Amino acid sequence: MLKMSHDSSKKMKKVCSSIEGGSDLDVAIQKNLEAVDVFQIEIDNLNMKASEEILKIEQKYNQQRKPIFKKRGEVIKNIQNFWFTAIMNHPDLSSIVDEREEECLQFLNKIEVEEFEDIRSGYQIEFHFDENPFFENAVLIKEFHLEPVGSPNSQSTQIKWKDNNDLTKNTDNNFGKSGGRKRRLESKSFFLWFIDNVDPVSDDIAEIFKDDLWQNPLQYYLVPDIEETNAPENDEDSDSSSVVEIQETEEQ
C-alpha cells in the first residue's frame, strides 16, 4: 500500500515541476495536490495497519478451528465414500474427475487443508488414501507458496504409480488450451491438476478445495437428500386426485 503512495508522490512531483513558475492558479493547484498526497499517505498507513490486524485475527481463529477440523475428520473417516461423494456432488469439482479416476478416488479417506502461519504466504492440501491398486502413496500433498517472499510457486508429491495404473496417461488433458483462470476448470482430470504446477496464483480448483469443499463438505455430501426434501409433491398423487375430481363431475 505504501508503494502506491510513493508512486503517486512521484507522479505528483512531475506534475508540480511542470507547473513551477506558472500562474497563481497553477501554484494553488500544486499546494492542493501536495495536501491530497499527505492525506493519501495517512489513508495508506491506516490500510496497512488494518491489514495487519485482520491477519492477526485470521491467525487466531485458524488456531481455534484446527482441533474442530481434526475431530470432524475423524468422524468423517467412519462414513464410507464421504469425500468421494462430496466431490462428485460438487458442480465444479465433479467436472474435473475423469471416469477412470472415479474408482481411485473412492479410496480417498481424508482431505485436510492447512494454511501456513503467515496465511498470506500460502497453504497446502492433503489427500489421504487407503491402500489401493493405483499408487503406493498414502498421502498426496500439494503446496502453494504465494507471497510475500519470492515468486509464487506450487509443489506436488511425486505419485508412485503401480504398473499400468498411471491415471495421468491417455487422459483427456485440456491444460494449456486456454489462458487465464478458466484453464483449470476446463481440465478433465483430477490427477493432471494435482501434478500441474505452472500457475499457482490462478488455480481455481485449489481455491475451491480450500475455501468451499473443505469449509463445508457436508452440504455437498447431502445434495441428493436436500434436493429430495425440496422436491414437489408426487405427481402420482396429483394425477389420482385429478381422476377423483373427474369421476365426481361425471356422476353429477
N, C-alpha and C positions, 0 to 999 in steps of 0.2 A: 504494500500500500504506500509506503514511503517513497518507493521508487516512482510511483505515479506522480507524487508531489514534486520530486526532483525534476521529472520530465516536464511537468507543467511550468516549473520555475524557469527552466532553460528556455522554453518557448516564450515565456513572458519576457525574459531578458532580451531576447531577439527583437520582440515587438517594441519593447521600450527603447532599445538602442536605435531602432529605425525611426523613432519619432522624437528623439532628443534634438533640442534646438528648434523644435517646431513651434506651433502656435500655443497660446494659453490653453486652448481646448485639448490639444494633444498632451500637454503636461498634466492636466486634470485626469485624463484617461489613464495615464501612466500611474498616477497615485492610486486611482481606484483599482487598477489591476494588481498593484502591489498589496493593497488591503485584502482583495479577494484571495490572493495567494496565501497570505497569512492565515486566513480563515480555513482555507483548504488543508493546510498543514495540520491545523488543530483537529479538523474532522478526521483526517487520515490517521493521526495518532490515536484518537478515540476508537476508530475502527479496529486498529491493531490491538488495542487493549481488550476490546470486546471479543475479538477472535481468540485471544489467549485465554480469556475467562471461559468462553464457550468450550474450548478444548479441554480445560481442566474439569468442567462439569461432565463432558462426554467420557473422559477417562475415569472419573469417579463412578459413573453409572455402569460403564463397561465392566468394572471390577465387581459391582453388585450383581450384574446379570450372569456372570460366569458360572457360579455354583448352581443357579437355576437352570441354565442351559445344560449343564452336566447332568443334573437329576432328570431333566426331560429326556436327554439322550439315552439314559439307562432304561427308562420306561419304554421308549420307542423301540429299543432292541427286542422287546418282547412281542412286538407287533410285526408279524411276518409281512415282508414286502412293503413296509411303510414308506420308505424313501422312494422306492421304485414307483409305487402308486402315486405319490405326491408329484414326482417328476412327470409322469405320463399324463397326469391330470392338469399340469400347468400348460397354459396355451402357448407359451414361448419355448419352454424347455423341452416339451414333448416333440417339438418340430425339429430339434437337433439330434434326436435319437434315431439312429439307423435301425432298420428291422433286425439286423444281425446283432446289434448291441443290446436289444431288449432282454435277451436271455442272460447276458452277462450282468446287466445292472440289477437283476433280481438277487444277486449275491451281495449287493450293497447294503450294509447293516448300520452304517452311521455316517452322517455328514457333520463336520464341525467347521466353523468359521472363527478365526482368531485374528483380531486386529492387533497391530503392533502397538507398543506402549505409546509411541507418538502416532496417533491414529492417522495423521496426515501422511506418514511415511509408507503406509501400505497395510497389507493383510495377507492371510493365507487361507486356502480352502482345503480341507482334508476329506478324502473319500475313503472310508474303511470298508473292506470287503471280507466276506467269509472265504474259505478255501474254495477255489473254483477251477474249472478246466481251461480258463483263458490265459491267466497270467499268475506269476508267483508272488507278486507284491501283496502284502496285507493292507498297506496304506498307500494311497497316491496323493501327493501334496502338490498344490500349485501356489506359488508365492508371487505376490505383486509388490514391487518396490516402486513407489510413485514419486515421492518427494520427501524432504526438501533438498537432500544431498544427491548429486549425481543425476544421470539421465534415467527416466522411467524404464523399468525392465521387469520381466517375469521369468520364473524358473519352474520347471515341472519335473517331478520324479520320473526317472527313466523306467518305462514299463518293461518288465521282463516277461515277454510273451512266451507262451508254451508253443510247442511245434504246431505249425499250420493253423494257429489261432490268433494271428495278429489282425485285430479288427480295424486297423488303420489302412490296411491294404484292400484294394478293389472296392473302395467305398466312394460313394457319390460326393466328391470333395468340391465344394464351391468356394473355398478360401481363395481370395485374391481376384475373384471375378468382378468385384465391385469395390469401390473405395469407401472410406468412412465407416461409420458405426454400423450400417446395415450389413456389412460384410460378415460380421459374426453371427447374426441371427439367420443369415441365409445358409449357414453351414448345415449339412445334413448328417453330421457325425459328432457324437459326444467326445470320443477319444481324439479325433482330429483337432477339436477345440482344445482339449486338455494339453496336447503336446505343442500347440502353436503358441509361440511367444514373440510374435512380430510386433504387436501394437497393444501393450497392456492398458494404456490410457483409454482406448476406445473399445474395451472389452465388455459389451453389453451382457453377455452370458454370465461372466463373473459377477457383475453388479446384480443381476437377477438372483443368483445363488446367495449372495451376501445380504442384500437389502430386502429381498422378498421371500424366497423359499425358506431360508434359514430363520428369519424372524418369525414366520408363522406357517409352518408346513401343514399344520392340521387343516387349515382352510382348503388346501388343495387335496389332501387325502380324503376329505369328506365331500368333495364336489358332487359325486353322483347322488349321495344321500340328501344333500341340500337341495339339489335340483328336483329330486323325487318329492321331497317335502313341499316344495313350492309349486309342484305341478297342479294343473287344473283338475277338477273332478273328473272321474272316469267317464269317458264318452259313452260307455256301455250303459251306465246308469241313466244318462241323459236320453239315450235312444229308447230305453224301456219306458221312461216316463212319458215320452212323446207318443209311444204306442198306446199307452193307457188313455191319454187325452183324446187321441183319435177315436178309440173304441167308444169312449163315453159320448163323444159327439155324434157318432153314428147311431147309438142307442136312442138318443134324444130325437 
